Amino acid sequence: MPETAPRAPGQPAGRAGRIERTLREALAPQRLEIADDSHRHAGHAGARPEGETHFRVTIVAERFEGLSRVERQRLVNGLLSAEFESGLHALQLSTRTPAEAGPA
Amino acid sequence: MDNPVFQRIKDDVTENDVVLFMKGTPVFPQCGFSAAVVQVMSHLGVKFKGINVLEDPGLRQGIKDYSSWPTIPQLYVKGEFVGGCDIIREMFESGELQELLQTKGVEVRADA
């Protein structure tokens, strides 16, 4: 597997970076964590040699207030539709409001 | 319903109380996320129909379009989309899943 290109500090590379920018802009989250789990699924159907297929995202945002679990995930999935179209295979989501998440 | 797969999905989720669209079968799940939902359902003692989307490329894409949901697994209860792996796990842990199943008249093991 080729090494990922060096990147500027504070600027996550590739899909993780795009996911982060998209979600920050759209949801103004209080907390946002993005983990690339692709290596844990290497060789499994849906995995690609170049990786960037399996992500785990934790979002705490006011925007989720009043939305059901399904509505929250639909919102996030919709924001990331371009990523699904370009090879994102699995997205584990935790979507909570600040009240649900409790004090940081 | 312009997509012919939609009718098949609709029939499946209408005729069966609990349907899990998954990768692999309940006995041999082929994806960790599908396996996790099977485990929850087994723990609750809930009878469900597992439908292996890997056997049918049309269904694999069709169920994503039908539910407007980009990933597998997907759980349906009484014709209603409940969620994917994260949602099922969260609802199970909070007891909401058991409540939902019971409200919909689906039998859940008493000690679960």
Backbone of each chain as ProteinMPNN parsed JSONL, in Angstrom:
{"seq_chain_A": "MPETAPRAPGQPAGRAGRIERTLREALAPQRLEIADDSHRHAGHAGARPEGETHFRVTIVAERFEGLSRVERQRLVNGLLSAEFESGLHALQLSTRTPAEAGPA", "coords_chain_A": {"N_chain_A": [[0.853, -1.203, 0.0], [0.607, 2.208, -0.902], [2.335, 4.852, 0.752], [0.609, 7.456, 2.438], [0.436, 10.768, 1.154], [2.563, 13.387, 2.431], [1.174, 15.807, 4.638], [-0.1, 19.101, 5.228], [0.265, 20.626, 8.459], [-2.48, 20.31, 10.694], [-4.312, 19.848, 8.759], [-6.232, 17.436, 7.85], [-5.774, 14.624, 5.729], [-7.266, 13.673, 2.576], [-10.221, 11.661, 2.534], [-11.053, 11.764, 5.235], [-10.477, 14.392, 5.877], [-12.173, 15.76, 4.153], [-14.657, 14.872, 5.083], [-14.596, 15.964, 7.63], [-14.483, 18.77, 7.082], [-16.904, 19.128, 5.684], [-18.85, 18.376, 7.605], [-18.296, 20.133, 9.701], [-18.88, 22.602, 8.555], [-21.623, 22.336, 7.936], [-22.939, 21.534, 10.275], [-21.903, 22.785, 12.472], [-20.595, 21.547, 14.78], [-20.335, 20.826, 18.292], [-18.666, 19.006, 19.196], [-16.506, 16.895, 17.387], [-15.42, 13.936, 16.121], [-13.359, 11.982, 14.128], [-12.628, 8.866, 12.931], [-10.575, 6.743, 11.079], [-11.247, 3.615, 10.23], [-10.477, 1.845, 8.361], [-8.299, 0.114, 8.053], [-8.898, -1.943, 9.758], [-10.641, -3.436, 8.405], [-9.434, -4.5, 6.25], [-9.167, -6.408, 3.296], [-11.685, -7.402, 3.544], [-14.963, -7.619, 2.082], [-15.799, -4.749, 0.236], [-13.787, -3.274, 1.279], [-10.999, -1.368, 0.117], [-7.869, -1.441, -1.603], [-6.595, 1.007, -1.345], [-7.663, 1.985, 0.916], [-9.579, 4.13, 3.177], [-12.315, 3.499, 3.44], [-13.881, 2.733, 5.607], [-15.29, 4.402, 8.209], [-15.52, 5.998, 11.446], [-17.561, 8.117, 13.13], [-18.081, 10.596, 15.487], [-20.423, 12.818, 16.602], [-21.371, 15.753, 18.197], [-23.92, 17.921, 18.349], [-25.988, 20.832, 18.336], [-27.772, 20.964, 16.308], [-29.029, 18.518, 16.065], [-31.077, 18.456, 17.798], [-34.397, 17.619, 18.564], [-34.633, 15.888, 16.426], [-35.169, 12.546, 15.273], [-33.372, 9.418, 15.802], [-33.04, 8.173, 13.325], [-33.541, 10.323, 11.603], [-31.405, 12.005, 12.225], [-29.2, 10.506, 11.392], [-29.817, 10.264, 8.714], [-29.554, 12.889, 7.919], [-26.783, 13.324, 8.274], [-25.731, 11.309, 6.613], [-26.723, 12.214, 4.189], [-25.354, 14.627, 3.885], [-22.908, 13.597, 3.405], [-23.087, 12.317, 0.996], [-21.636, 12.434, -1.385], [-19.289, 11.239, -0.652], [-20.076, 8.605, -0.136], [-20.697, 7.938, -2.719], [-18.214, 7.857, -3.807], [-16.836, 5.663, -2.85], [-16.875, 5.393, -0.059], [-17.674, 3.085, 2.36], [-18.586, 2.112, 4.814], [-20.021, 3.696, 7.591], [-19.824, 4.452, 10.778], [-21.87, 5.858, 13.158], [-22.238, 8.197, 15.786], [-24.575, 10.237, 17.04], [-25.303, 12.909, 18.83], [-26.998, 15.338, 20.893], [-25.783, 18.299, 22.588], [-26.956, 18.281, 25.135], [-27.629, 15.578, 25.501], [-25.127, 14.447, 25.384], [-23.9, 15.379, 27.603], [-21.781, 17.139, 30.021], [-18.74, 18.228, 28.552]], "CA_chain_A": [[0.0, 0.0, 0.0], [1.461, 3.416, -0.937], [2.246, 5.768, 1.892], [-0.17, 8.65, 2.102], [1.304, 11.927, 0.941], [2.679, 14.253, 3.6], [0.157, 16.844, 4.601], [0.179, 20.29, 6.029], [-0.25, 20.448, 9.81], [-3.841, 20.79, 10.937], [-5.17, 19.623, 7.606], [-6.308, 16.002, 7.629], [-5.736, 14.3, 4.308], [-8.224, 12.814, 1.912], [-11.632, 11.582, 2.884], [-11.279, 12.227, 6.612], [-10.469, 15.853, 5.838], [-13.406, 16.239, 3.499], [-15.761, 14.614, 6.011], [-14.513, 16.946, 8.706], [-14.873, 20.097, 6.588], [-18.336, 19.12, 5.357], [-19.682, 18.322, 8.812], [-18.107, 21.375, 10.462], [-19.608, 23.684, 7.897], [-23.071, 22.155, 7.916], [-23.539, 21.24, 11.579], [-21.241, 23.544, 13.542], [-20.649, 20.652, 15.947], [-19.629, 21.173, 19.506], [-17.606, 18.003, 19.233], [-16.461, 16.104, 16.157], [-14.275, 13.023, 16.08], [-13.403, 11.148, 12.929], [-11.606, 7.824, 12.961], [-10.525, 5.894, 9.886], [-11.115, 2.213, 10.672], [-10.354, 1.025, 7.15], [-7.293, -0.943, 8.222], [-9.494, -3.064, 10.495], [-11.509, -4.184, 7.496], [-8.649, -4.824, 5.06], [-9.425, -7.731, 2.744], [-13.115, -7.689, 3.667], [-15.716, -7.056, 0.961], [-16.055, -3.322, 0.423], [-12.517, -2.613, 1.536], [-10.226, -1.146, -1.099], [-6.442, -1.415, -1.227], [-6.165, 2.36, -0.975], [-8.251, 2.342, 2.206], [-10.586, 5.196, 3.224], [-13.631, 2.917, 3.187], [-14.625, 2.529, 6.853], [-15.052, 5.501, 9.138], [-16.32, 6.094, 12.655], [-17.689, 9.552, 13.366], [-18.848, 10.995, 16.667], [-20.818, 14.219, 16.436], [-22.254, 16.366, 19.188], [-24.349, 19.174, 17.727], [-27.329, 21.357, 18.637], [-28.586, 20.732, 15.121], [-29.753, 17.241, 16.174], [-32.196, 18.625, 18.72], [-35.722, 17.435, 17.98], [-34.616, 14.905, 15.345], [-35.062, 11.143, 15.688], [-32.078, 8.81, 15.447], [-32.993, 7.956, 11.877], [-33.427, 11.632, 10.946], [-30.04, 12.511, 12.428], [-28.258, 9.795, 10.518], [-30.125, 10.627, 7.326], [-28.968, 14.209, 7.705], [-25.338, 13.171, 8.121], [-25.484, 10.525, 5.398], [-27.015, 13.081, 3.048], [-24.243, 15.574, 3.754], [-21.725, 12.863, 2.945], [-23.475, 11.453, -0.136], [-20.543, 12.376, -2.376], [-18.297, 10.272, -0.155], [-20.607, 7.255, -0.384], [-20.607, 7.686, -4.158], [-16.816, 7.683, -4.219], [-16.156, 4.527, -2.234], [-17.099, 5.222, 1.386], [-18.43, 1.835, 2.414], [-19.229, 1.978, 6.112], [-19.914, 4.892, 8.411], [-20.414, 4.256, 12.105], [-22.217, 7.199, 13.607], [-22.84, 8.539, 17.055], [-25.11, 11.588, 16.808], [-25.967, 13.351, 20.049], [-27.08, 16.768, 21.176], [-24.965, 18.613, 23.766], [-27.671, 17.858, 26.353], [-27.505, 14.129, 25.616], [-23.721, 14.07, 25.571], [-23.481, 15.782, 28.936], [-20.65, 18.063, 30.022], [-17.581, 17.705, 27.809]], "C_chain_A": [[0.89, 1.256, 0.0], [1.262, 4.254, 0.317], [1.368, 6.948, 1.494], [0.779, 9.85, 2.027], [1.411, 12.754, 2.216], [1.659, 15.387, 3.513], [0.523, 17.995, 5.529], [-0.394, 20.077, 7.43], [-1.674, 21.005, 9.938], [-4.778, 20.569, 9.778], [-5.23, 18.139, 7.295], [-6.431, 15.698, 6.13], [-7.007, 13.613, 3.855], [-9.628, 12.862, 2.463], [-11.919, 12.102, 4.29], [-11.355, 13.75, 6.641], [-11.74, 16.409, 5.217], [-14.606, 16.04, 4.412], [-15.766, 15.684, 7.092], [-14.981, 18.324, 8.239], [-16.374, 20.166, 6.334], [-19.185, 19.198, 6.622], [-19.522, 19.593, 9.648], [-18.921, 22.502, 9.867], [-21.109, 23.549, 8.085], [-23.678, 22.077, 9.313], [-22.985, 22.079, 12.721], [-21.187, 22.727, 14.833], [-19.841, 21.181, 17.126], [-18.442, 20.21, 19.677], [-17.663, 17.202, 17.932], [-15.212, 15.242, 16.173], [-14.432, 12.111, 14.887], [-12.269, 10.138, 12.996], [-11.705, 6.989, 11.697], [-10.226, 4.469, 10.342], [-10.802, 1.282, 9.511], [-9.383, -0.139, 7.325], [-7.872, -2.164, 8.927], [-10.354, -3.933, 9.6], [-10.757, -4.598, 6.237], [-8.967, -6.243, 4.605], [-10.892, -8.119, 2.764], [-13.832, -7.033, 2.482], [-16.012, -5.587, 1.231], [-14.795, -2.554, 0.742], [-11.786, -2.426, 0.204], [-8.768, -1.026, -0.703], [-6.001, -0.026, -0.764], [-6.803, 2.826, 0.339], [-9.353, 3.385, 2.085], [-11.999, 4.683, 2.944], [-14.501, 2.856, 4.438], [-14.281, 3.639, 7.853], [-15.99, 5.434, 10.335], [-16.361, 7.559, 13.043], [-18.589, 9.813, 14.573], [-19.148, 12.483, 16.549], [-21.712, 14.629, 17.604], [-22.635, 17.734, 18.633], [-25.771, 19.539, 18.138], [-28.314, 21.019, 17.524], [-29.436, 19.459, 15.236], [-30.981, 17.338, 17.078], [-33.532, 18.442, 17.989], [-35.772, 16.444, 16.826], [-34.514, 13.496, 15.924], [-33.677, 10.612, 15.299], [-31.943, 8.658, 13.936], [-32.821, 9.291, 11.152], [-32.014, 12.203, 11.081], [-29.076, 11.837, 11.47], [-28.528, 10.089, 9.046], [-29.492, 11.975, 6.98], [-27.467, 14.081, 7.431], [-25.011, 12.396, 6.836], [-25.697, 11.374, 4.15], [-25.886, 14.073, 2.809], [-23.024, 14.893, 3.142], [-22.02, 11.997, 1.722], [-22.362, 11.358, -1.179], [-19.484, 11.368, -1.953], [-18.778, 8.843, -0.38], [-20.474, 6.914, -1.869], [-19.176, 7.419, -4.596], [-16.096, 6.641, -3.365], [-16.23, 4.424, -0.721], [-18.068, 4.056, 1.559], [-19.196, 1.696, 3.733], [-18.965, 3.223, 6.947], [-20.62, 4.614, 9.729], [-20.649, 5.626, 12.695], [-22.712, 7.219, 15.04], [-23.275, 9.99, 16.923], [-25.897, 12.04, 18.032], [-26.042, 14.865, 20.117], [-26.175, 17.045, 22.38], [-25.637, 18.152, 25.061], [-27.532, 16.355, 26.572], [-26.07, 13.709, 25.943], [-23.239, 14.423, 26.971], [-22.266, 16.698, 28.865], [-19.425, 17.426, 29.367], [-16.43, 17.4, 28.759]], "O_chain_A": [[1.816, 1.358, 0.804], [0.161, 4.345, 0.861], [1.386, 7.384, 0.343], [1.78, 9.923, 2.741], [0.461, 12.819, 2.996], [1.332, 15.857, 2.423], [1.323, 17.87, 6.456], [-1.424, 19.42, 7.581], [-2.009, 22.038, 9.358], [-5.914, 21.042, 9.796], [-4.385, 17.624, 6.562], [-7.096, 16.413, 5.381], [-7.737, 13.039, 4.663], [-10.158, 13.918, 2.808], [-12.91, 12.797, 4.51], [-12.188, 14.327, 7.339], [-12.305, 17.394, 5.69], [-15.47, 16.911, 4.513], [-16.812, 16.24, 7.427], [-15.779, 18.973, 8.915], [-17.035, 21.131, 6.717], [-20.125, 19.989, 6.7], [-20.489, 20.079, 10.235], [-19.571, 23.263, 10.584], [-21.794, 24.533, 8.363], [-24.813, 22.508, 9.517], [-23.541, 22.08, 13.819], [-21.684, 23.171, 15.868], [-18.832, 21.87, 16.976], [-17.392, 20.557, 20.216], [-18.744, 16.875, 17.442], [-14.091, 15.748, 16.231], [-15.498, 11.538, 14.659], [-11.099, 10.505, 13.105], [-12.794, 6.577, 11.297], [-9.118, 4.154, 10.776], [-10.855, 0.062, 9.661], [-9.612, -1.235, 6.814], [-7.403, -3.284, 8.727], [-10.75, -5.034, 9.982], [-11.378, -5.007, 5.256], [-9.03, -7.166, 5.417], [-11.3, -9.059, 2.081], [-13.372, -6.024, 1.947], [-16.427, -5.225, 2.332], [-14.717, -1.347, 0.516], [-11.939, -3.228, -0.717], [-8.453, -0.567, 0.395], [-5.138, 0.1, 0.105], [-6.519, 3.925, 0.817], [-9.984, 3.518, 1.036], [-12.788, 5.36, 2.284], [-15.727, 2.92, 4.342], [-13.135, 3.784, 8.277], [-17.094, 4.895, 10.256], [-15.319, 8.177, 13.262], [-19.709, 9.309, 14.655], [-18.239, 13.303, 16.415], [-22.675, 13.942, 17.946], [-21.78, 18.603, 18.466], [-26.638, 18.676, 18.27], [-29.506, 20.818, 17.755], [-30.461, 19.344, 14.563], [-31.812, 16.431, 17.121], [-33.762, 19.033, 16.935], [-36.851, 16.18, 16.295], [-33.854, 13.28, 16.941], [-32.922, 11.259, 14.573], [-30.905, 8.961, 13.347], [-32.049, 9.386, 10.198], [-31.496, 12.814, 10.147], [-28.251, 12.486, 10.825], [-27.606, 10.157, 8.233], [-28.964, 12.166, 5.885], [-26.949, 14.659, 6.476], [-24.126, 12.785, 6.074], [-24.949, 11.268, 3.178], [-25.508, 14.33, 1.666], [-22.218, 15.522, 2.457], [-21.287, 11.049, 1.441], [-22.173, 10.305, -1.789], [-18.857, 10.722, -2.793], [-17.998, 7.972, -0.766], [-20.182, 5.777, -2.237], [-18.951, 6.817, -5.646], [-14.882, 6.724, -3.178], [-15.707, 3.47, -0.144], [-19.151, 4.046, 0.972], [-20.329, 1.213, 3.749], [-17.846, 3.733, 7.003], [-21.848, 4.549, 9.793], [-19.745, 6.461, 12.733], [-23.502, 6.37, 15.454], [-22.444, 10.874, 16.718], [-27.028, 11.602, 18.244], [-25.259, 15.575, 19.487], [-25.836, 16.119, 23.117], [-24.962, 17.687, 25.98], [-27.337, 15.907, 27.702], [-25.837, 12.749, 26.677], [-22.279, 13.833, 27.469], [-21.776, 17.0, 27.777], [-19.115, 16.256, 29.591], [-15.37, 16.953, 28.321]]}, "seq_chain_B": "MDNPVFQRIKDDVTENDVVLFMKGTPVFPQCGFSAAVVQVMSHLGVKFKGINVLEDPGLRQGIKDYSSWPTIPQLYVKGEFVGGCDIIREMFESGELQELLQTKGVEVRADA", "coords_chain_B": {"N_chain_B": [[-44.136, 2.998, -7.84], [-41.422, 2.516, -9.497], [-39.189, 0.977, -9.613], [-38.629, -2.42, -9.946], [-37.594, -4.003, -7.936], [-38.415, -2.779, -5.644], [-41.05, -3.58, -5.161], [-40.749, -6.198, -4.367], [-39.295, -5.846, -2.021], [-41.137, -4.42, -0.556], [-43.162, -6.325, -0.28], [-41.781, -8.226, 1.26], [-41.244, -6.813, 3.679], [-43.769, -6.312, 4.49], [-45.033, -8.728, 4.767], [-43.623, -10.01, 6.729], [-43.023, -9.717, 10.185], [-40.608, -8.851, 11.345], [-37.777, -7.89, 9.673], [-34.521, -8.335, 8.515], [-32.28, -6.841, 6.494], [-29.311, -7.895, 5.318], [-25.748, -8.666, 5.25], [-24.733, -11.748, 4.264], [-25.988, -14.578, 6.114], [-28.291, -15.117, 8.892], [-27.119, -17.222, 10.311], [-24.543, -17.371, 9.247], [-23.229, -14.589, 9.213], [-21.749, -12.123, 7.091], [-20.453, -9.835, 7.679], [-19.328, -7.589, 10.094], [-21.06, -5.652, 11.124], [-23.589, -6.473, 10.375], [-23.596, -8.884, 11.75], [-23.623, -7.954, 14.357], [-26.197, -6.914, 14.669], [-27.74, -9.207, 14.287], [-26.961, -10.564, 16.546], [-28.069, -8.985, 18.587], [-30.814, -9.329, 18.031], [-31.054, -12.066, 18.398], [-30.393, -12.261, 21.068], [-32.604, -11.005, 22.154], [-34.431, -12.831, 21.556], [-36.011, -12.62, 19.333], [-37.908, -13.488, 16.541], [-36.921, -13.342, 13.214], [-36.789, -12.459, 9.731], [-34.029, -12.995, 7.815], [-32.458, -11.388, 5.178], [-30.29, -11.918, 2.638], [-28.354, -9.644, 1.141], [-26.17, -9.904, -0.419], [-26.58, -11.887, -2.189], [-27.921, -10.877, -4.279], [-27.427, -8.443, -6.452], [-29.15, -6.458, -7.391], [-30.982, -6.14, -5.36], [-29.277, -5.411, -3.337], [-28.5, -2.809, -4.025], [-31.055, -1.84, -4.35], [-32.376, -1.895, -1.843], [-31.056, 0.092, -0.514], [-31.885, 2.339, -1.907], [-34.649, 2.159, -1.548], [-34.975, 2.549, 1.192], [-33.756, 4.961, 1.47], [-31.15, 4.966, 2.565], [-27.783, 4.555, 3.104], [-26.324, 2.285, 3.792], [-25.765, -1.187, 4.789], [-26.31, -3.302, 7.561], [-29.987, -3.222, 7.551], [-32.819, -2.724, 9.473], [-36.186, -3.686, 9.588], [-39.333, -3.262, 11.113], [-42.526, -4.413, 11.244], [-43.015, -3.332, 8.704], [-41.85, -0.887, 8.915], [-38.99, 1.169, 8.674], [-36.38, 0.867, 10.915], [-33.677, 1.236, 11.541], [-30.047, 1.224, 11.145], [-27.035, -0.545, 12.052], [-25.769, 1.025, 14.163], [-27.91, 2.447, 15.266], [-29.656, 0.414, 16.054], [-28.097, -0.85, 17.968], [-27.768, 1.214, 19.863], [-30.437, 1.643, 20.572], [-31.088, -0.797, 21.642], [-29.412, -0.879, 23.872], [-30.476, 1.175, 25.39], [-32.945, 0.233, 25.906], [-35.021, 0.974, 24.313], [-35.455, -0.413, 21.982], [-36.533, -2.885, 22.722], [-38.888, -1.931, 23.764], [-40.082, -0.758, 21.526], [-40.463, -3.026, 19.901], [-42.248, -4.495, 21.454], [-44.387, -2.716, 21.605], [-45.178, -2.814, 18.992], [-46.203, -5.29, 18.898], [-44.524, -7.468, 18.684], [-43.048, -10.444, 19.734], [-40.913, -10.572, 22.516], [-38.225, -11.987, 24.288], [-38.831, -12.68, 27.681], [-36.921, -12.284, 29.721], [-35.043, -10.699, 28.556]], "CA_chain_B": [[-42.942, 2.151, -7.649], [-40.895, 2.227, -10.819], [-38.154, -0.041, -9.488], [-39.284, -3.709, -9.653], [-37.084, -4.546, -6.67], [-39.17, -2.154, -4.555], [-42.245, -4.371, -4.857], [-40.29, -7.37, -3.621], [-38.942, -5.376, -0.677], [-42.376, -4.054, 0.115], [-43.802, -7.582, 0.099], [-41.027, -8.837, 2.356], [-41.378, -6.095, 4.955], [-45.172, -6.325, 4.868], [-45.456, -10.088, 5.129], [-42.858, -10.479, 7.882], [-43.006, -8.705, 11.243], [-39.259, -8.304, 11.53], [-36.929, -8.265, 8.546], [-33.187, -7.749, 8.543], [-31.494, -6.89, 5.264], [-27.977, -8.054, 5.884], [-24.742, -9.336, 4.429], [-24.643, -13.096, 4.785], [-27.224, -15.1, 6.69], [-28.249, -15.058, 10.359], [-26.18, -18.226, 10.829], [-23.202, -16.982, 8.811], [-23.142, -13.192, 8.77], [-20.477, -11.877, 6.415], [-20.025, -8.471, 7.967], [-19.423, -7.399, 11.535], [-22.205, -4.822, 11.488], [-24.755, -7.364, 10.267], [-23.494, -9.845, 12.849], [-23.981, -7.283, 15.608], [-27.656, -6.805, 14.755], [-28.22, -10.576, 14.49], [-26.701, -10.886, 17.949], [-29.081, -8.29, 19.386], [-32.112, -9.958, 17.814], [-31.009, -13.386, 19.029], [-30.443, -12.036, 22.506], [-33.974, -10.648, 22.507], [-35.301, -13.952, 21.212], [-36.977, -12.162, 18.33], [-37.853, -14.19, 15.257], [-36.857, -12.39, 12.107], [-36.361, -12.981, 8.44], [-32.781, -12.401, 7.336], [-32.365, -11.403, 3.717], [-28.884, -11.728, 2.277], [-28.288, -8.766, -0.031], [-25.019, -10.273, -1.248], [-27.016, -12.844, -3.197], [-28.694, -10.202, -5.316], [-26.92, -7.075, -6.609], [-30.272, -5.533, -7.566], [-31.535, -5.912, -4.021], [-28.254, -4.726, -2.541], [-28.66, -1.379, -4.298], [-32.467, -1.501, -4.234], [-32.778, -1.635, -0.462], [-30.5, 1.409, -0.154], [-32.756, 3.35, -2.503], [-35.978, 2.031, -0.943], [-34.952, 3.123, 2.536], [-32.901, 6.162, 1.479], [-30.175, 4.669, 3.614], [-26.691, 4.122, 2.233], [-25.53, 1.151, 4.267], [-26.371, -2.432, 5.244], [-27.668, -3.839, 7.638], [-31.159, -2.382, 7.769], [-33.865, -3.473, 10.173], [-37.58, -3.271, 9.441], [-40.308, -3.874, 12.008], [-43.891, -4.16, 10.768], [-43.002, -2.486, 7.517], [-41.247, 0.424, 9.168], [-37.542, 1.178, 8.809], [-35.987, 1.257, 12.278], [-32.329, 1.797, 11.512], [-28.907, 0.363, 10.866], [-26.359, -1.15, 13.197], [-25.551, 1.944, 15.293], [-29.2, 2.781, 15.872], [-30.174, -0.781, 16.729], [-27.297, -1.057, 19.175], [-28.112, 2.262, 20.841], [-31.805, 1.429, 21.051], [-31.061, -1.997, 22.488], [-28.775, -0.548, 25.151], [-31.343, 2.054, 26.184], [-34.23, -0.43, 26.137], [-36.027, 1.474, 23.37], [-35.739, -1.417, 20.957], [-37.461, -3.83, 23.333], [-40.154, -1.216, 23.886], [-40.642, -0.621, 20.176], [-40.924, -4.337, 19.44], [-43.436, -4.856, 22.207], [-45.469, -1.828, 21.17], [-45.633, -3.264, 17.67], [-46.776, -6.621, 19.022], [-43.555, -8.52, 18.392], [-42.69, -11.118, 20.969], [-39.539, -10.429, 22.979], [-38.001, -12.868, 25.428], [-39.195, -11.956, 28.901], [-35.775, -11.906, 30.554], [-34.062, -9.943, 27.77]], "C_chain_B": [[-42.383, 1.754, -8.993], [-39.837, 1.124, -10.759], [-38.793, -1.385, -9.108], [-38.812, -4.33, -8.341], [-37.901, -4.007, -5.498], [-40.389, -2.993, -4.161], [-41.871, -5.589, -4.014], [-39.958, -6.977, -2.181], [-40.209, -5.09, 0.114], [-43.114, -5.307, 0.588], [-43.103, -8.199, 1.31], [-41.271, -8.131, 3.688], [-42.839, -6.021, 5.412], [-45.583, -7.691, 5.409], [-44.726, -10.63, 6.353], [-42.761, -9.37, 8.926], [-41.651, -8.036, 11.369], [-38.367, -8.82, 10.404], [-35.585, -7.557, 8.683], [-32.527, -7.949, 7.187], [-30.036, -6.852, 5.691], [-27.017, -8.651, 4.864], [-24.475, -10.7, 5.051], [-25.986, -13.511, 5.346], [-27.148, -14.989, 8.215], [-27.25, -16.058, 10.946], [-24.739, -17.875, 10.459], [-23.174, -15.542, 8.304], [-21.765, -12.961, 8.131], [-19.987, -10.457, 6.617], [-20.262, -8.254, 9.454], [-20.65, -6.615, 11.963], [-23.496, -5.64, 11.412], [-24.761, -8.347, 11.429], [-23.95, -9.222, 14.16], [-25.5, -7.197, 15.765], [-28.274, -8.188, 14.969], [-28.085, -10.941, 15.965], [-27.745, -10.241, 18.866], [-30.43, -9.004, 19.266], [-32.16, -11.339, 18.481], [-31.11, -13.253, 20.541], [-31.866, -11.747, 22.972], [-34.954, -11.784, 22.205], [-36.346, -13.575, 20.183], [-36.802, -12.958, 17.043], [-37.815, -13.154, 14.155], [-36.473, -13.11, 10.822], [-35.094, -12.248, 8.033], [-32.726, -12.504, 5.827], [-30.942, -11.006, 3.325], [-28.765, -10.897, 0.997], [-27.113, -9.134, -0.945], [-25.414, -11.255, -2.352], [-27.67, -12.159, -4.388], [-28.26, -8.736, -5.441], [-28.044, -6.053, -6.752], [-30.886, -5.165, -6.228], [-30.553, -5.106, -3.169], [-28.319, -3.221, -2.755], [-30.103, -0.963, -4.006], [-32.885, -1.153, -2.816], [-32.23, -0.285, 0.006], [-31.392, 2.525, -0.683], [-34.13, 3.352, -1.826], [-36.021, 2.745, 0.406], [-34.324, 4.513, 2.58], [-31.873, 6.037, 2.593], [-28.98, 4.005, 2.934], [-25.965, 2.849, 2.646], [-26.408, -0.033, 4.658], [-25.679, -2.758, 6.566], [-28.756, -2.776, 7.798], [-32.251, -3.243, 8.392], [-35.237, -2.843, 9.946], [-38.436, -3.998, 10.464], [-41.696, -3.45, 11.547], [-43.9, -3.131, 9.632], [-42.31, -1.151, 7.693], [-39.733, 0.306, 9.354], [-37.153, 1.668, 10.201], [-34.58, 1.838, 12.305], [-31.293, 0.775, 11.105], [-28.25, -0.067, 12.168], [-26.221, -0.217, 14.402], [-26.849, 2.203, 16.048], [-29.751, 1.59, 16.639], [-29.417, -1.011, 18.039], [-27.655, -0.04, 20.265], [-29.496, 2.015, 21.439], [-31.891, 0.204, 21.955], [-30.511, -1.636, 23.868], [-29.669, 0.32, 26.029], [-32.686, 1.401, 26.502], [-35.319, -0.005, 25.171], [-36.422, 0.429, 22.334], [-36.76, -2.428, 21.478], [-38.856, -3.211, 23.396], [-40.857, -1.115, 22.53], [-41.219, -1.947, 19.691], [-42.216, -4.712, 20.144], [-44.634, -4.012, 21.803], [-46.051, -2.297, 19.845], [-46.166, -4.696, 17.707], [-45.833, -7.749, 18.647], [-43.079, -9.124, 19.711], [-41.207, -10.977, 21.282], [-39.364, -11.311, 24.202], [-38.121, -12.093, 26.738], [-37.969, -11.474, 29.681], [-34.757, -11.053, 29.8], [-34.039, -8.47, 28.173]], "O_chain_B": [[-42.817, 0.76, -9.576], [-39.615, 0.42, -11.744], [-39.431, -1.484, -8.061], [-39.544, -5.092, -7.71], [-38.064, -4.685, -4.484], [-40.72, -3.105, -2.98], [-42.579, -5.959, -3.078], [-40.301, -7.692, -1.24], [-40.34, -5.461, 1.281], [-43.626, -5.352, 1.707], [-43.751, -8.637, 2.261], [-41.481, -8.784, 4.71], [-43.119, -5.709, 6.569], [-46.359, -7.803, 6.358], [-45.169, -11.61, 6.951], [-42.455, -8.224, 8.597], [-41.553, -6.814, 11.484], [-38.223, -10.027, 10.211], [-35.517, -6.353, 8.93], [-32.249, -9.076, 6.779], [-29.585, -5.907, 6.338], [-27.411, -9.077, 3.779], [-24.05, -10.803, 6.202], [-27.003, -12.869, 5.084], [-26.067, -14.79, 8.77], [-26.61, -15.777, 11.96], [-23.824, -18.061, 11.262], [-23.102, -15.309, 7.097], [-20.759, -13.521, 8.567], [-19.202, -9.94, 5.823], [-21.277, -8.685, 10.001], [-21.22, -6.869, 13.024], [-24.375, -5.518, 12.264], [-25.807, -8.611, 12.022], [-24.589, -9.883, 14.978], [-26.026, -7.386, 16.862], [-29.221, -8.331, 15.742], [-28.981, -11.547, 16.553], [-28.24, -10.873, 19.8], [-31.103, -9.253, 20.267], [-33.178, -11.727, 19.053], [-31.808, -14.017, 21.206], [-32.282, -12.186, 24.044], [-36.135, -11.716, 22.545], [-37.439, -14.142, 20.16], [-35.693, -13.087, 16.524], [-38.59, -12.198, 14.164], [-35.914, -14.207, 10.834], [-35.087, -11.022, 7.921], [-32.922, -13.579, 5.262], [-30.466, -9.915, 3.64], [-29.042, -11.389, -0.097], [-27.069, -8.722, -2.104], [-24.682, -11.436, -3.325], [-27.942, -12.804, -5.401], [-28.668, -7.892, -4.643], [-27.916, -4.917, -6.295], [-31.261, -4.016, -5.998], [-30.947, -4.238, -2.39], [-28.211, -2.445, -1.806], [-30.349, 0.123, -3.482], [-33.662, -0.221, -2.606], [-32.853, 0.398, 0.819], [-31.627, 3.524, -0.004], [-34.702, 4.41, -1.564], [-36.979, 3.452, 0.718], [-34.358, 5.173, 3.618], [-31.756, 6.911, 3.452], [-29.147, 2.992, 2.254], [-25.082, 2.382, 1.926], [-27.62, 0.097, 4.834], [-24.482, -2.487, 6.666], [-28.493, -1.619, 8.126], [-32.564, -4.332, 7.911], [-35.418, -1.634, 10.092], [-38.288, -5.203, 10.664], [-41.996, -2.259, 11.472], [-44.698, -2.193, 9.623], [-42.192, -0.372, 6.747], [-39.255, -0.55, 10.099], [-37.55, 2.757, 10.615], [-34.318, 2.814, 13.007], [-31.604, -0.368, 10.77], [-28.84, 0.037, 13.244], [-26.518, -0.611, 15.53], [-26.894, 2.185, 17.278], [-30.257, 1.743, 17.751], [-30.009, -1.323, 19.072], [-27.822, -0.394, 21.432], [-29.702, 2.157, 22.644], [-32.667, 0.174, 22.91], [-31.065, -2.032, 24.894], [-29.633, 0.22, 27.255], [-33.476, 1.945, 27.275], [-36.421, -0.554, 25.195], [-37.561, 0.389, 21.869], [-37.715, -2.783, 20.787], [-39.861, -3.867, 23.123], [-42.059, -1.355, 22.412], [-42.32, -1.993, 19.142], [-43.162, -5.188, 19.517], [-45.75, -4.515, 21.672], [-47.254, -2.193, 19.604], [-46.536, -5.251, 16.672], [-46.272, -8.854, 18.33], [-42.755, -8.416, 20.664], [-40.353, -11.227, 20.431], [-40.248, -11.378, 25.056], [-37.581, -10.996, 26.879], [-37.981, -10.377, 30.24], [-33.709, -10.718, 30.353], [-33.27, -7.689, 27.612]]}, "name": "protein", "num_of_chains": 2, "seq": "MPETAPRAPGQPAGRAGRIERTLREALAPQRLEIADDSHRHAGHAGARPEGETHFRVTIVAERFEGLSRVERQRLVNGLLSAEFESGLHALQLSTRTPAEAGPAMDNPVFQRIKDDVTENDVVLFMKGTPVFPQCGFSAAVVQVMSHLGVKFKGINVLEDPGLRQGIKDYSSWPTIPQLYVKGEFVGGCDIIREMFESGELQELLQTKGVEVRADA"}
